[in-house]
Amino acid sequence: MGLHDVSHWKKDEERQASGTREKFWLINPDNKRRYLFKIPKRLVI
């Protein structure tokens, strides 16, 4: 597993994800696949 720069990916405004964490779907411009992006509750350094 590694880090991927998704800053150029577009947010899918049509799909929504439920749950307690903030999350949203991103669309990979290379293959049009969608990936769920979750924002962590707490950042551990």
Biopython code that builds the backbone (N, CA, C, O; Angstrom):
import numpy as np
from Bio.PDB.StructureBuilder import StructureBuilder

atoms = [
    (1, "MET", "N", (0.852, -1.165, 0.000)),
    (1, "MET", "CA", (0.000, 0.000, 0.000)),
    (1, "MET", "C", (0.897, 1.227, 0.000)),
    (1, "MET", "O", (1.981, 1.215, 0.584)),
    (2, "GLY", "N", (0.441, 2.280, -0.655)),
    (2, "GLY", "CA", (1.224, 3.493, -0.729)),
    (2, "GLY", "C", (0.326, 4.713, -0.767)),
    (2, "GLY", "O", (-0.894, 4.609, -0.648)),
    (3, "LEU", "N", (0.936, 5.852, -0.932)),
    (3, "LEU", "CA", (0.193, 7.099, -1.041)),
    (3, "LEU", "C", (-0.064, 7.411, -2.503)),
    (3, "LEU", "O", (0.782, 7.163, -3.363)),
    (4, "HIS", "N", (-1.230, 7.953, -2.773)),
    (4, "HIS", "CA", (-1.596, 8.345, -4.131)),
    (4, "HIS", "C", (-2.067, 9.794, -4.106)),
    (4, "HIS", "O", (-2.855, 10.184, -3.244)),
    (5, "ASP", "N", (-1.586, 10.580, -5.047)),
    (5, "ASP", "CA", (-2.023, 11.967, -5.175)),
    (5, "ASP", "C", (-3.372, 11.975, -5.887)),
    (5, "ASP", "O", (-3.458, 11.649, -7.071)),
    (6, "VAL", "N", (-4.414, 12.345, -5.169)),
    (6, "VAL", "CA", (-5.756, 12.383, -5.754)),
    (6, "VAL", "C", (-6.259, 13.822, -5.880)),
    (6, "VAL", "O", (-7.456, 14.053, -6.053)),
    (7, "SER", "N", (-5.347, 14.778, -5.792)),
    (7, "SER", "CA", (-5.748, 16.185, -5.829)),
    (7, "SER", "C", (-6.380, 16.585, -7.161)),
    (7, "SER", "O", (-7.115, 17.570, -7.224)),
    (8, "HIS", "N", (-6.102, 15.837, -8.215)),
    (8, "HIS", "CA", (-6.678, 16.151, -9.523)),
    (8, "HIS", "C", (-7.921, 15.310, -9.827)),
    (8, "HIS", "O", (-8.518, 15.460, -10.893)),
    (9, "TRP", "N", (-8.317, 14.430, -8.907)),
    (9, "TRP", "CA", (-9.511, 13.607, -9.098)),
    (9, "TRP", "C", (-10.753, 14.447, -8.800)),
    (9, "TRP", "O", (-10.718, 15.341, -7.954)),
    (10, "LYS", "N", (-11.823, 14.160, -9.485)),
    (10, "LYS", "CA", (-13.074, 14.888, -9.269)),
    (10, "LYS", "C", (-13.934, 14.167, -8.240)),
    (10, "LYS", "O", (-13.930, 12.939, -8.153)),
    (11, "LYS", "N", (-14.669, 14.952, -7.466)),
    (11, "LYS", "CA", (-15.587, 14.407, -6.472)),
    (11, "LYS", "C", (-16.891, 14.035, -7.170)),
    (11, "LYS", "O", (-17.424, 14.819, -7.956)),
    (12, "ASP", "N", (-17.400, 12.846, -6.886)),
    (12, "ASP", "CA", (-18.681, 12.403, -7.437)),
    (12, "ASP", "C", (-19.785, 13.015, -6.584)),
    (12, "ASP", "O", (-20.024, 12.572, -5.461)),
    (13, "GLU", "N", (-20.452, 14.024, -7.111)),
    (13, "GLU", "CA", (-21.491, 14.739, -6.368)),
    (13, "GLU", "C", (-22.802, 13.959, -6.315)),
    (13, "GLU", "O", (-23.670, 14.283, -5.504)),
    (14, "GLU", "N", (-22.967, 12.941, -7.155)),
    (14, "GLU", "CA", (-24.226, 12.192, -7.206)),
    (14, "GLU", "C", (-24.299, 11.101, -6.143)),
    (14, "GLU", "O", (-25.377, 10.829, -5.614)),
    (15, "ARG", "N", (-23.184, 10.480, -5.828)),
    (15, "ARG", "CA", (-23.165, 9.401, -4.831)),
    (15, "ARG", "C", (-22.890, 9.965, -3.449)),
    (15, "ARG", "O", (-22.142, 10.928, -3.282)),
    (16, "GLN", "N", (-23.521, 9.332, -2.457)),
    (16, "GLN", "CA", (-23.291, 9.726, -1.076)),
    (16, "GLN", "C", (-22.949, 8.495, -0.264)),
    (16, "GLN", "O", (-23.353, 7.383, -0.606)),
    (17, "ALA", "N", (-22.212, 8.689, 0.799)),
    (17, "ALA", "CA", (-21.832, 7.595, 1.691)),
    (17, "ALA", "C", (-22.380, 7.899, 3.079)),
    (17, "ALA", "O", (-22.306, 9.036, 3.547)),
    (18, "SER", "N", (-22.924, 6.889, 3.730)),
    (18, "SER", "CA", (-23.493, 7.092, 5.061)),
    (18, "SER", "C", (-22.480, 6.716, 6.134)),
    (18, "SER", "O", (-21.450, 6.104, 5.850)),
    (19, "GLY", "N", (-22.786, 7.086, 7.356)),
    (19, "GLY", "CA", (-21.921, 6.760, 8.481)),
    (19, "GLY", "C", (-21.569, 7.999, 9.277)),
    (19, "GLY", "O", (-22.037, 9.098, 8.980)),
    (20, "THR", "N", (-20.739, 7.812, 10.290)),
    (20, "THR", "CA", (-20.400, 8.921, 11.182)),
    (20, "THR", "C", (-19.210, 9.742, 10.698)),
    (20, "THR", "O", (-19.106, 10.924, 11.024)),
    (21, "ARG", "N", (-18.323, 9.141, 9.935)),
    (21, "ARG", "CA", (-17.154, 9.873, 9.435)),
    (21, "ARG", "C", (-17.507, 10.655, 8.178)),
    (21, "ARG", "O", (-18.417, 10.293, 7.431)),
    (22, "GLU", "N", (-16.763, 11.736, 7.964)),
    (22, "GLU", "CA", (-16.919, 12.480, 6.715)),
    (22, "GLU", "C", (-16.259, 11.661, 5.609)),
    (22, "GLU", "O", (-15.109, 11.242, 5.744)),
    (23, "LYS", "N", (-16.986, 11.436, 4.518)),
    (23, "LYS", "CA", (-16.451, 10.639, 3.412)),
    (23, "LYS", "C", (-17.142, 11.028, 2.120)),
    (23, "LYS", "O", (-18.245, 11.575, 2.124)),
    (24, "PHE", "N", (-16.477, 10.738, 1.023)),
    (24, "PHE", "CA", (-17.059, 11.022, -0.286)),
    (24, "PHE", "C", (-16.372, 10.164, -1.331)),
    (24, "PHE", "O", (-15.301, 9.607, -1.093)),
    (25, "TRP", "N", (-17.001, 10.066, -2.488)),
    (25, "TRP", "CA", (-16.487, 9.269, -3.598)),
    (25, "TRP", "C", (-15.656, 10.151, -4.514)),
    (25, "TRP", "O", (-16.038, 11.281, -4.817)),
    (26, "LEU", "N", (-14.512, 9.627, -4.955)),
    (26, "LEU", "CA", (-13.654, 10.301, -5.925)),
    (26, "LEU", "C", (-13.580, 9.461, -7.189)),
    (26, "LEU", "O", (-13.607, 8.232, -7.128)),
    (27, "ILE", "N", (-13.488, 10.126, -8.335)),
    (27, "ILE", "CA", (-13.430, 9.441, -9.628)),
    (27, "ILE", "C", (-12.013, 9.532, -10.178)),
    (27, "ILE", "O", (-11.472, 10.622, -10.365)),
    (28, "ASN", "N", (-11.423, 8.370, -10.435)),
    (28, "ASN", "CA", (-10.088, 8.302, -11.027)),
    (28, "ASN", "C", (-10.207, 8.702, -12.503)),
    (28, "ASN", "O", (-10.923, 8.036, -13.250)),
    (29, "PRO", "N", (-9.531, 9.764, -12.943)),
    (29, "PRO", "CA", (-9.658, 10.210, -14.330)),
    (29, "PRO", "C", (-9.041, 9.243, -15.343)),
    (29, "PRO", "O", (-9.374, 9.297, -16.527)),
    (30, "ASP", "N", (-8.154, 8.366, -14.895)),
    (30, "ASP", "CA", (-7.494, 7.431, -15.810)),
    (30, "ASP", "C", (-8.393, 6.274, -16.222)),
    (30, "ASP", "O", (-8.357, 5.829, -17.370)),
    (31, "ASN", "N", (-9.210, 5.782, -15.270)),
    (31, "ASN", "CA", (-10.035, 4.611, -15.586)),
    (31, "ASN", "C", (-11.512, 4.786, -15.225)),
    (31, "ASN", "O", (-12.297, 3.852, -15.388)),
    (32, "LYS", "N", (-11.900, 5.960, -14.739)),
    (32, "LYS", "CA", (-13.287, 6.302, -14.382)),
    (32, "LYS", "C", (-13.842, 5.479, -13.224)),
    (32, "LYS", "O", (-15.046, 5.515, -12.968)),
    (33, "ARG", "N", (-12.989, 4.742, -12.523)),
    (33, "ARG", "CA", (-13.446, 3.982, -11.353)),
    (33, "ARG", "C", (-13.613, 4.930, -10.176)),
    (33, "ARG", "O", (-12.935, 5.954, -10.083)),
    (34, "ARG", "N", (-14.523, 4.574, -9.282)),
    (34, "ARG", "CA", (-14.801, 5.394, -8.110)),
    (34, "ARG", "C", (-14.182, 4.756, -6.874)),
    (34, "ARG", "O", (-14.178, 3.536, -6.715)),
    (35, "TYR", "N", (-13.659, 5.618, -5.999)),
    (35, "TYR", "CA", (-13.028, 5.168, -4.769)),
    (35, "TYR", "C", (-13.577, 5.985, -3.609)),
    (35, "TYR", "O", (-13.751, 7.199, -3.717)),
    (36, "LEU", "N", (-13.847, 5.308, -2.502)),
    (36, "LEU", "CA", (-14.376, 5.975, -1.320)),
    (36, "LEU", "C", (-13.221, 6.576, -0.523)),
    (36, "LEU", "O", (-12.278, 5.874, -0.157)),
    (37, "PHE", "N", (-13.302, 7.873, -0.260)),
    (37, "PHE", "CA", (-12.281, 8.585, 0.498)),
    (37, "PHE", "C", (-12.860, 8.929, 1.860)),
    (37, "PHE", "O", (-13.887, 9.601, 1.949)),
    (38, "LYS", "N", (-12.204, 8.469, 2.925)),
    (38, "LYS", "CA", (-12.665, 8.730, 4.289)),
    (38, "LYS", "C", (-11.683, 9.661, 4.982)),
    (38, "LYS", "O", (-10.468, 9.482, 4.894)),
    (39, "ILE", "N", (-12.220, 10.644, 5.665)),
    (39, "ILE", "CA", (-11.392, 11.550, 6.445)),
    (39, "ILE", "C", (-11.312, 10.982, 7.860)),
    (39, "ILE", "O", (-12.345, 10.762, 8.493)),
    (40, "PRO", "N", (-10.105, 10.743, 8.361)),
    (40, "PRO", "CA", (-9.976, 10.148, 9.700)),
    (40, "PRO", "C", (-10.520, 11.070, 10.787)),
    (40, "PRO", "O", (-10.473, 12.294, 10.667)),
    (41, "LYS", "N", (-11.032, 10.459, 11.840)),
    (41, "LYS", "CA", (-11.533, 11.236, 12.976)),
    (41, "LYS", "C", (-10.392, 11.943, 13.687)),
    (41, "LYS", "O", (-10.540, 13.070, 14.160)),
    (42, "ARG", "N", (-9.252, 11.267, 13.757)),
    (42, "ARG", "CA", (-8.101, 11.824, 14.458)),
    (42, "ARG", "C", (-6.849, 11.476, 13.674)),
    (42, "ARG", "O", (-6.679, 10.335, 13.244)),
    (43, "LEU", "N", (-5.988, 12.433, 13.490)),
    (43, "LEU", "CA", (-4.738, 12.204, 12.781)),
    (43, "LEU", "C", (-3.678, 11.766, 13.782)),
    (43, "LEU", "O", (-3.409, 12.466, 14.758)),
    (44, "VAL", "N", (-3.080, 10.610, 13.537)),
    (44, "VAL", "CA", (-2.038, 10.089, 14.417)),
    (44, "VAL", "C", (-0.693, 10.283, 13.732)),
    (44, "VAL", "O", (-0.478, 9.802, 12.620)),
    (45, "ILE", "N", (0.210, 10.989, 14.402)),
    (45, "ILE", "CA", (1.534, 11.250, 13.823)),
    (45, "ILE", "C", (2.588, 10.518, 14.619)),
    (45, "ILE", "O", (3.774, 10.603, 14.299)),
]
sb = StructureBuilder()
sb.init_structure("model")
sb.init_model(0)
sb.init_chain("A")
sb.init_seg("    ")
for serial, (resi, resn, name, xyz) in enumerate(atoms, 1):
    if name == "N":
        sb.init_residue(resn, " ", resi, " ")
    sb.init_atom(name, np.array(xyz, "f"), 0.0, 1.0, " ", f" {name:<3s}", serial, name[0])
structure = sb.get_structure()
